[in-house]
Amino acid sequence: MISTDKDSEGYRKMKRRYIALKVILTSFGINLTELDIIKE
């Protein structure tokens, strides 16, 4: 995602999937704050 233009359709799709994955993993009790390298 870092090498993709933030205004592109591909970036928006990847970001939606990324957020959904984070929600799923967090609901299982996995802490992702230390692993999250994407800061906006």
C-alpha distance matrix in Angstrom:
0.0 3.8 5.5 5.3 8.2 8.3 11.4 10.6 11.6 8.8 6.3 9.4 10.1 7.2 7.8 11.5 11.3 9.7 12.5 15.0 14.5 14.9 18.0 19.4 19.1 20.5 23.4 24.3 24.7 21.8 20.9 17.1 17.6 18.0 15.1 12.5 10.7 8.5 11.4 11.9
3.8 0.0 3.8 5.6 7.9 8.5 12.1 12.1 14.0 11.7 9.0 12.1 13.5 10.8 10.8 14.6 14.8 12.6 15.0 18.0 17.3 17.1 20.4 22.0 21.3 22.4 25.5 26.4 26.3 23.2 21.8 17.9 17.7 17.7 15.1 12.5 9.7 7.8 10.1 10.8
5.5 3.8 0.0 3.8 6.8 9.0 12.0 11.3 13.6 11.3 9.5 13.1 14.4 12.1 13.0 16.6 16.7 15.2 17.9 20.5 19.9 20.2 23.4 24.9 24.3 25.7 28.7 29.5 29.6 26.5 25.3 21.5 21.4 21.3 18.5 16.2 13.3 11.6 13.8 14.1
5.3 5.6 3.8 0.0 3.8 6.2 8.6 7.5 9.8 7.9 6.3 10.0 11.5 10.0 11.0 14.4 15.0 14.2 16.7 19.1 19.2 19.8 22.6 24.2 24.2 25.5 28.2 29.4 29.8 27.0 26.0 22.2 22.4 22.8 20.0 17.3 15.0 12.5 14.4 13.9
8.2 7.9 6.8 3.8 0.0 3.8 5.5 5.6 9.0 8.6 6.8 9.6 12.1 11.6 11.9 15.0 16.5 16.0 17.7 20.4 21.1 21.5 23.9 25.9 26.2 27.1 29.7 31.3 31.7 29.1 27.8 24.1 23.8 24.6 22.2 19.1 16.9 13.9 14.9 13.4
8.3 8.5 9.0 6.2 3.8 0.0 3.8 5.6 8.4 8.7 5.8 7.4 10.6 10.4 9.6 12.6 14.7 14.0 15.1 18.0 19.1 19.2 21.3 23.6 24.2 24.7 27.2 29.1 29.5 27.1 25.7 22.1 21.7 22.9 20.9 17.5 15.7 12.2 12.7 10.6
11.4 12.1 12.0 8.6 5.5 3.8 0.0 3.8 6.7 8.6 7.0 7.5 10.9 11.9 11.4 13.5 16.0 16.2 17.0 19.5 21.1 21.5 23.2 25.5 26.5 27.1 29.2 31.4 32.0 29.9 28.7 25.2 24.8 26.4 24.3 20.9 19.4 15.8 16.1 13.6
10.6 12.1 11.3 7.5 5.6 5.6 3.8 0.0 3.8 5.4 5.4 6.6 8.9 10.2 10.9 12.8 14.7 15.5 16.9 18.9 20.3 21.3 23.1 24.9 26.0 27.1 29.1 31.0 31.9 29.8 29.0 25.5 25.7 27.1 24.6 21.4 20.0 16.7 17.8 15.9
11.6 14.0 13.6 9.8 9.0 8.4 6.7 3.8 0.0 3.8 5.4 5.2 6.3 8.7 9.9 10.8 12.6 14.2 15.6 16.9 18.6 20.1 21.5 23.0 24.6 25.9 27.5 29.4 30.7 28.8 28.5 25.2 25.9 27.5 24.9 21.9 21.1 17.8 19.2 17.5
8.8 11.7 11.3 7.9 8.6 8.7 8.6 5.4 3.8 0.0 3.8 5.5 5.2 6.2 8.5 10.0 10.8 12.1 14.3 15.5 16.5 18.3 20.1 21.3 22.5 24.2 25.9 27.4 28.8 26.6 26.5 23.1 24.1 25.4 22.5 19.7 18.9 16.0 18.1 17.1
6.3 9.0 9.5 6.3 6.8 5.8 7.0 5.4 5.4 3.8 0.0 3.8 5.5 5.1 6.0 8.6 10.0 10.2 12.1 14.2 15.1 16.2 18.3 19.9 20.8 22.1 24.2 25.8 26.8 24.5 23.9 20.4 21.0 22.4 19.7 16.7 15.7 12.6 14.3 13.3
9.4 12.1 13.1 10.0 9.6 7.4 7.5 6.6 5.2 5.5 3.8 0.0 3.8 5.5 5.1 6.3 8.8 9.8 10.6 12.4 14.3 15.3 16.7 18.6 20.0 21.0 22.7 24.8 25.9 24.1 23.6 20.4 21.0 23.0 20.6 17.4 17.1 13.8 15.1 13.5
10.1 13.5 14.4 11.5 12.1 10.6 10.9 8.9 6.3 5.2 5.5 3.8 0.0 3.8 5.4 5.2 6.4 8.6 10.1 10.8 12.4 14.4 15.6 16.8 18.5 20.1 21.4 23.2 24.8 23.1 23.2 20.2 21.4 23.4 20.7 17.9 18.0 15.2 17.1 16.2
7.2 10.8 12.1 10.0 11.6 10.4 11.9 10.2 8.7 6.2 5.1 5.5 3.8 0.0 3.8 5.5 5.2 6.0 8.6 9.9 10.4 12.2 14.3 15.3 16.3 18.1 19.9 21.3 22.6 20.5 20.5 17.3 18.7 20.2 17.3 14.7 14.7 12.3 14.7 14.6
7.8 10.8 13.0 11.0 11.9 9.6 11.4 10.9 9.9 8.5 6.0 5.1 5.4 3.8 0.0 3.8 5.4 4.9 6.1 8.5 9.7 10.4 12.3 14.2 15.2 16.2 18.3 20.1 21.0 19.1 18.6 15.4 16.2 18.2 15.8 12.8 13.1 10.2 12.0 11.6
11.5 14.6 16.6 14.4 15.0 12.6 13.5 12.8 10.8 10.0 8.6 6.3 5.2 5.5 3.8 0.0 3.8 5.4 5.2 6.2 8.7 9.9 10.7 12.5 14.4 15.4 16.7 18.9 20.3 18.9 18.9 16.3 17.5 20.0 17.7 15.0 16.0 13.4 14.9 14.3
11.3 14.8 16.7 15.0 16.5 14.7 16.0 14.7 12.6 10.8 10.0 8.8 6.4 5.2 5.4 3.8 0.0 3.8 5.5 5.0 6.1 8.6 9.9 10.6 12.2 14.1 15.4 16.9 18.7 17.1 17.7 15.1 17.1 19.2 16.5 14.4 15.7 13.7 16.1 16.3
9.7 12.6 15.2 14.2 16.0 14.0 16.2 15.5 14.2 12.1 10.2 9.8 8.6 6.0 4.9 5.4 3.8 0.0 3.8 5.4 5.1 6.2 8.7 10.0 10.6 12.1 14.2 15.6 16.7 14.6 14.7 11.8 13.5 15.5 12.8 10.6 12.0 10.3 12.8 13.6
12.5 15.0 17.9 16.7 17.7 15.1 17.0 16.9 15.6 14.3 12.1 10.6 10.1 8.6 6.1 5.2 5.5 3.8 0.0 3.8 5.4 5.0 6.2 8.7 9.9 10.4 12.3 14.5 15.4 14.0 13.8 11.3 12.7 15.4 13.6 11.1 13.1 11.2 12.7 13.1
15.0 18.0 20.5 19.1 20.4 18.0 19.5 18.9 16.9 15.5 14.2 12.4 10.8 9.9 8.5 6.2 5.0 5.4 3.8 0.0 3.8 5.4 5.1 6.3 8.7 9.9 10.7 12.8 14.6 13.7 14.5 12.8 14.9 17.6 15.7 13.8 16.2 14.7 16.4 16.9
14.5 17.3 19.9 19.2 21.1 19.1 21.1 20.3 18.6 16.5 15.1 14.3 12.4 10.4 9.7 8.7 6.1 5.1 5.4 3.8 0.0 3.8 5.4 5.1 6.1 8.4 9.9 10.9 12.7 11.2 12.4 10.5 13.3 15.5 13.1 12.0 14.6 13.9 16.2 17.5
14.9 17.1 20.2 19.8 21.5 19.2 21.5 21.3 20.1 18.3 16.2 15.3 14.4 12.2 10.4 9.9 8.6 6.2 5.0 5.4 3.8 0.0 3.8 5.5 5.2 5.9 8.4 10.0 10.6 9.0 9.3 7.4 9.8 12.4 10.7 9.5 12.6 12.1 13.9 15.4
18.0 20.4 23.4 22.6 23.9 21.3 23.2 23.1 21.5 20.1 18.3 16.7 15.6 14.3 12.3 10.7 9.9 8.7 6.2 5.1 5.4 3.8 0.0 3.8 5.6 5.1 6.1 8.8 10.0 9.7 10.5 9.8 12.0 15.0 14.0 12.8 16.0 15.2 16.5 17.5
19.4 22.0 24.9 24.2 25.9 23.6 25.5 24.9 23.0 21.3 19.9 18.6 16.8 15.3 14.2 12.5 10.6 10.0 8.7 6.3 5.1 5.5 3.8 0.0 3.8 5.5 5.2 6.6 9.1 9.1 11.1 10.9 13.9 16.4 15.0 14.6 17.8 17.5 19.3 20.7
19.1 21.3 24.3 24.2 26.2 24.2 26.5 26.0 24.6 22.5 20.8 20.0 18.5 16.3 15.2 14.4 12.2 10.6 9.9 8.7 6.1 5.2 5.6 3.8 0.0 3.8 5.4 5.2 6.7 5.6 7.9 8.0 11.4 13.4 12.0 12.4 15.8 16.3 18.2 20.2
20.5 22.4 25.7 25.5 27.1 24.7 27.1 27.1 25.9 24.2 22.1 21.0 20.1 18.1 16.2 15.4 14.1 12.1 10.4 9.9 8.4 5.9 5.1 5.5 3.8 0.0 3.8 5.3 5.0 5.0 6.2 7.2 9.8 12.5 12.1 12.2 15.9 16.3 17.5 19.4
23.4 25.5 28.7 28.2 29.7 27.2 29.2 29.1 27.5 25.9 24.2 22.7 21.4 19.9 18.3 16.7 15.4 14.2 12.3 10.7 9.9 8.4 6.1 5.2 5.4 3.8 0.0 3.8 5.4 7.3 9.4 10.9 13.5 16.2 15.8 16.0 19.6 19.8 20.9 22.5
24.3 26.4 29.5 29.4 31.3 29.1 31.4 31.0 29.4 27.4 25.8 24.8 23.2 21.3 20.1 18.9 16.9 15.6 14.5 12.8 10.9 10.0 8.8 6.6 5.2 5.3 3.8 0.0 3.8 5.8 9.1 11.1 14.2 16.1 15.6 16.5 20.2 20.9 22.5 24.5
24.7 26.3 29.6 29.8 31.7 29.5 32.0 31.9 30.7 28.8 26.8 25.9 24.8 22.6 21.0 20.3 18.7 16.7 15.4 14.6 12.7 10.6 10.0 9.1 6.7 5.0 5.4 3.8 0.0 3.8 6.3 9.3 11.9 13.6 13.9 15.2 18.9 20.1 21.3 23.5
21.8 23.2 26.5 27.0 29.1 27.1 29.9 29.8 28.8 26.6 24.5 24.1 23.1 20.5 19.1 18.9 17.1 14.6 14.0 13.7 11.2 9.0 9.7 9.1 5.6 5.0 7.3 5.8 3.8 0.0 3.8 6.2 9.3 10.6 10.4 12.0 15.6 17.1 18.7 21.3
20.9 21.8 25.3 26.0 27.8 25.7 28.7 29.0 28.5 26.5 23.9 23.6 23.2 20.5 18.6 18.9 17.7 14.7 13.8 14.5 12.4 9.3 10.5 11.1 7.9 6.2 9.4 9.1 6.3 3.8 0.0 3.8 5.9 7.3 8.1 9.7 13.3 15.0 16.0 18.8
17.1 17.9 21.5 22.2 24.1 22.1 25.2 25.5 25.2 23.1 20.4 20.4 20.2 17.3 15.4 16.3 15.1 11.8 11.3 12.8 10.5 7.4 9.8 10.9 8.0 7.2 10.9 11.1 9.3 6.2 3.8 0.0 3.8 5.5 5.1 6.0 9.7 11.3 12.6 15.5
17.6 17.7 21.4 22.4 23.8 21.7 24.8 25.7 25.9 24.1 21.0 21.0 21.4 18.7 16.2 17.5 17.1 13.5 12.7 14.9 13.3 9.8 12.0 13.9 11.4 9.8 13.5 14.2 11.9 9.3 5.9 3.8 0.0 3.8 5.5 5.4 8.7 10.3 10.6 13.5
18.0 17.7 21.3 22.8 24.6 22.9 26.4 27.1 27.5 25.4 22.4 23.0 23.4 20.2 18.2 20.0 19.2 15.5 15.4 17.6 15.5 12.4 15.0 16.4 13.4 12.5 16.2 16.1 13.6 10.6 7.3 5.5 3.8 0.0 3.8 5.7 8.0 10.8 11.5 15.0
15.1 15.1 18.5 20.0 22.2 20.9 24.3 24.6 24.9 22.5 19.7 20.6 20.7 17.3 15.8 17.7 16.5 12.8 13.6 15.7 13.1 10.7 14.0 15.0 12.0 12.1 15.8 15.6 13.9 10.4 8.1 5.1 5.5 3.8 0.0 3.8 6.1 9.1 11.0 14.5
12.5 12.5 16.2 17.3 19.1 17.5 20.9 21.4 21.9 19.7 16.7 17.4 17.9 14.7 12.8 15.0 14.4 10.6 11.1 13.8 12.0 9.5 12.8 14.6 12.4 12.2 16.0 16.5 15.2 12.0 9.7 6.0 5.4 5.7 3.8 0.0 3.8 5.6 7.5 10.9
10.7 9.7 13.3 15.0 16.9 15.7 19.4 20.0 21.1 18.9 15.7 17.1 18.0 14.7 13.1 16.0 15.7 12.0 13.1 16.2 14.6 12.6 16.0 17.8 15.8 15.9 19.6 20.2 18.9 15.6 13.3 9.7 8.7 8.0 6.1 3.8 0.0 3.8 6.2 9.7
8.5 7.8 11.6 12.5 13.9 12.2 15.8 16.7 17.8 16.0 12.6 13.8 15.2 12.3 10.2 13.4 13.7 10.3 11.2 14.7 13.9 12.1 15.2 17.5 16.3 16.3 19.8 20.9 20.1 17.1 15.0 11.3 10.3 10.8 9.1 5.6 3.8 0.0 3.8 6.6
11.4 10.1 13.8 14.4 14.9 12.7 16.1 17.8 19.2 18.1 14.3 15.1 17.1 14.7 12.0 14.9 16.1 12.8 12.7 16.4 16.2 13.9 16.5 19.3 18.2 17.5 20.9 22.5 21.3 18.7 16.0 12.6 10.6 11.5 11.0 7.5 6.2 3.8 0.0 3.8
11.9 10.8 14.1 13.9 13.4 10.6 13.6 15.9 17.5 17.1 13.3 13.5 16.2 14.6 11.6 14.3 16.3 13.6 13.1 16.9 17.5 15.4 17.5 20.7 20.2 19.4 22.5 24.5 23.5 21.3 18.8 15.5 13.5 15.0 14.5 10.9 9.7 6.6 3.8 0.0
